[in-house]
Amino acid sequence: MPTEEELIARAAELLARGPLLPPPAERKRLRDAAGLTQEDVAIALQTKRETVNGWETGRTMPRPPRLAAYKHLLDGWAEMYPAPTSNANAPTGVTATAPETFTSTPAPAPEVSTGQASEAAAMTTAENTQPRPAPAAASRPARTTRPSSTSRRPGAKKAAPAGSPAGADLRFENGPLAVVDVEDGKVLAYCVGGLVLDVPAKSLPTLVDWTLKEAKLGQPKLSGPGRSADPLLVLTEAALERYGLPTALTEEERLAGRIPEGHKVIKQLTRADWKLTKRGFGPWARIYRPAKGSDRQCVQLCIPSWNALDARHWGHAAQLPPAELARVLGVYASRVMTPRGSTAVTGLELMTALHPPTYAVRDEETGVLRQADDKTPGSLGKDPVDCAPCEAPDGHPVLNALDLPRFHVRSPAEKLFEEAYDWARPMTDAECTLRHLVGIDVNMAFAAGANGLNVGLGEPTHVKAPAFDPKLPGSWLVDLSHVDLSKVKVGKEWVELDGSLLPSPFTPKGDRPTGPAWYATPTVAYAQELGYEVRPLEAWVRYENGRYLDGWYNRLRDAYLATMADLGVDADLSPADFLTAMDGYKSRDPELAIVVSAIKATVKGGLGKLRERPRGEGWRPGEPWRALSRPTWRPDIRAAVISRTRINLHRKIVKHAAFTGQYPVAILSDCVVYAANGTSPLDFLPYREGKPLPGGFKLGVNPGLVKHEATQTVLWGEEVRERFNAPELNLARYIKDGTVTDIDNGE
């Protein structure tokens, strides 16, 4: 980061050339008078043109050290280019074209290969909070967020702003979504990039028509055989009132997840030949007409006041003003995809969007496009497949053939149970002499577990007494009770450890197996890696397989890294600088912090949806439930990702123990707690000349690397355990804020 003195010196060089970059109206006047461009300012102040554009329109403000240099520049220009006297009392509401920032939209994220993805993420800078703009719209009713200050210019010609990507889709030039609000009796649609459109629609059916015919909203497809994303409208409470919808759901409606089918607005839609999906008119409603050929007519609604934006994942997004909400959802849409529902639903839909189940072919007889009979290579196909009996959750219809007793609890030898860690142990006497408990957390742990993972794409095949193949995805019945953590292979060498201080890598609770049990491929492969022989008794394997989640991981990783870079946390920081950058990063831009939270929730929620359980619906054990009709209902893929994530963590713990003699005190999912004399991870992580232990824990923002979770005192940990009479209370669950109120429900 440059110093203020360096930037002021650069600003002084620009002053010698002429004025540049003033605040809202005056900034633009001075820059135009000097004949300089936003790119000139960006180069001088070491930022991006889009960032300078945000300063010039008043949408964003520079932060130190650029703030001082920017002010120095403006003060110099004010002396050199005073405003004309005739304009001194000019009204602020003059007619003008909308500034470039408000008449442009983020370009859709381009399709990138696996190799290109990391390069694209690295190019994102810390202050580029908006994607690169697409071509401006022609003669559309554009307003800024202050409608009185600008107005449309009839007959304006289309002109792509500088830096617009070639080949931007003009069908979606106003971005993927709009937040619809009512101000001073007028309906306005706040789009990404600051663009605001007048909405002439008087009813919900005409709003849907306007969206499809005039709004130019949507998002290009993410893969070749896929389809473009439908436009998303976010309705504020004022918009709900305008269009005859309740601003909040009753308790009955909330439990049902929809308003009654007899509601007057639903009747309006029906009369206009619009349809709703089976889920009805709820927080994430889809309004459509049956597609005619390739002409798809569908609009999705998001209603924040109906809890569409869950505060656990979207923070305070539902309370944001329309323009700010459009920004948050727009950044998420451009980097992940247009939201299709909850973050969990969107995570699952992203898998399908990147690997569409089928593709279009042209009928040789009629010449009409139709769906191909076979599936797209690398996809899960369009038809669901049954899981193996050991992979089925309780109540699944595939278990009916086993004729189990009604209240039978399946043992590990009957049921695959791959879950994240929830393990803790009492502290040793030596650890009690240390002062602090330091928690480290793995960034995007489950996303990292999905990276490069080979998963099944088709049906499982049952095999008796198979030879284990670590490259073959599946579920294996094998006895791993003989694996002794006191002596394991680390790399090519055998090392001796204190096995009593380590959790077993084979069970979520860290208990040593007592006999045969079902495991996913990564778990069994790790037993081999530790130097022990494995002999499966039987297996359900999938011979059709591939790295289905690679594209999903790459897109979510790039979205996460780009947004963290916007918040000042870059991927190439030194360990100490990384810890400093992470301290209070959310406060630098609370709106982008919401996007980070939503991206993380998209990862976990999407993987959770692979094993979605019944959600009411009058379901009874032994009967199918709605989620089973999806080809993306794949508990085996979820199990493989969790297995690999847990194994990745255990491998780092073993290497750390072998090198330092330090063992974890507690583990919860992706958080590990160690006893140390200092308060920082650098007080116990074995860095040498800035380089981490190979294969061990490494500080950094990339998925799979670790960050500082929190620090508490050893006295706090011992006092909590003594108070609740729980020597093995999992301190990793409470270390973040140190509050323990009830150990029974985990609060």
C-alpha positions, 0 to 999 in steps of 0.5 A: 500500500503506498504512503500518503506522501507518495500519493500526494507527490503523484497528485502534485504531478497531475496538478502540473498537467491540469485539473482532475476528478472532482466531487459529484458535479464539480469533479466532472466539470474540472476533469472535462475542462482539463481534458483528462480521463478517469484512467489518468487519475486511476494510474496516479492514485494506484487504483482502478478506473471504476473506483475513480468513477465511483468517487466522481459520481459520489457513489463511493468515497476514497479511504486513507491514504488515498483520501488525503491525496484526493483532497490535495488534488481537489484543493489545487484544482479549485484554485486553478479552475474556479467555477464560472460566476454564472453557474454559482447559483445554478440549481442542482436539479439540472437536466443531464444524462445519467453518469456512466456509473448509473447507466452501466451494469456489471458484465456477467462473469466470463466462462473461465477454465480451471487454470484461468480462474485463479488468474482472474481472481488475482486481478481483482483489486482491493477497491474494485467493489463493482464489476466492470460495466457493460454497454450503456442502454439506449434511450431508456428511462434512467435515473440516479438514486436522486431522481431530481438530479438527472433525467433521460435523454431521448434518442441517445445512441448506444455507446459502450463506456471505456473498458466495457468487455467485448461481446457483452450480452445486450439482452441483459445490459441492465444487470441481473436484478433490480430492487423495486421500490416506491418513492414520492408515488413513483415506482423505481427499479434500482439496478446494479451499478447505480442505474435506476429505471422508471417502472410504468407497471400498475399491477404485478402481472404488468410488472412481470410483462415489463420486466421481460419486455423492457427492463433488459434484466437477466444474466448470461448462461454460465456454461455452453449447454446451459441457459440464461438466468431469469431476471430477479425482482426484489420487492421492498415493503413499499412495492408490496403495498403498491402491488397489493401484497402483504408486507409481512406473512402471518404465522400461518403463512410463514409456516406454509411458506406462501400466501393463500392461493385465493389471494387477489394478486394470485388471481390477477396473475392467473387471469393474465395467464401467468403460472406459479411453481408448486411452491406457490407465492412465497419469499422466493416466488417464480412466475412463468409461462410455459416456454415456447421453443427457446423463448423462456418467460420467467421472472423470480421475485425475492421478498426480503420482508418475508424473510427471503434473505435469511439474517444468518447468511445475509446479515442486515441485507433486508434492512438496506436501502434499495440502492445498497441492496441492489449493490450487495445482490448484484456483486453476489450475482456477478461473482456467484450467480443470480440468487435462485432462492436461499443460499443453499438453493443457489449453491445447488443450482450453481452445480447444475448451471455449471454442469447442465444435465442435458443439451440441445440438438436439432431434430434432423426431420423437423429442424427444431431444437430439442433436448438430447436423449443422452446427458451432458458429459460430466453432469449428473444427468436429468434423472435421479438415481437411487443411493446405496442402502448404506448411504440412505438416511433413515426413512429412505424408501430404499431401506424398505427392502431390508425389512428392518425393525421399526425402531432399529438404529443402524450401526456404523456397519450398516450406515455411512456416517461421514460428518465433520469433527466435534471432538475435544479432550482434557488438557494435559498438565503441561498445557495447563501451564500455558496462558492462552487457547488460540483457535484457528479456522480453515477458510472455506474448508468444505469448498477446499474439500471439494476441489479436485475430488473425484465423485460418482456421476451414475448409479452405484454397483455392489461389489463383494470383497473388492480390492480397494482403489483410492481413485474409485469413488464409493462407500466401503465396508472395512475394519480400520480399528487396527490403525494406531495413531501412535505410529504413522507414516508422515510422507515416507517416514514412520513417526511416533506420536502420542495417539491419546492426544489425537482424534481418530480420523475415521469418526466425527467424535474422534473415537477409535473404530471398534470394528467394520464400518462404512467409509467414503473413499477419502477416509479409507485412502487416508488409512493407507496413507498412514501406512496401514493395510485395508481389506474391504469386506464389500463396497458400493462403487461408482464406475462412472465418475469425474471431478463434478465439483471443480467448476463449482469450487473455482467459481466460489473460490474466485468470488470469495477471493475477489470480495476479500480483496475488495475488503483489503485482504489479498491472497499474497500477504505475509502472515503478519500482514494477513492477520492485520488485514483480517482484523476488523475487515468487515467494518471496512465495507459492511455491505461487501462483508454481507457478500462474503457471508453469503458466499460461505453459506452458499458452499455449506448450504449447497453441499447440505442440499445434496442430502436434503431431508423431508420438509414436512409435506406430510411425509412418512418414513419409507415414503419418497420425499420431494428432494429425491426427484432431483438428480442432485440428491446425492448423499454420496457426494456430500459424504465424500466432500465431508470425508475429504475435508475432515481428512485434510484437517487431520493430515495437517494436525498430524504433520504439526504434531510430528514437527512441533510436539503440539496437539489440538485441545478441541476441534469443531468442524473447521476450527482447531484450538491449541494451547499456547503462550501467546495470543496469536497463531504465529505464537505456535505455528512453525513459520521459519523465515516467513515459510510455513511447515510443508503440508501443515497449517498456513495463514492466508485467505485462500480456501484451505489455509487458516485464519485466526478464529479467536483467543481465550485464556487457559483459565477461561477454558478450565473454569468453563469445564469445571463450572459445567462439570464437563472435562471434555467440553468442546471449547472450539464451540465457544472460543469465538466470544467466550460465552457459554450459557447452555452446553446441552443445546450448544448455545 
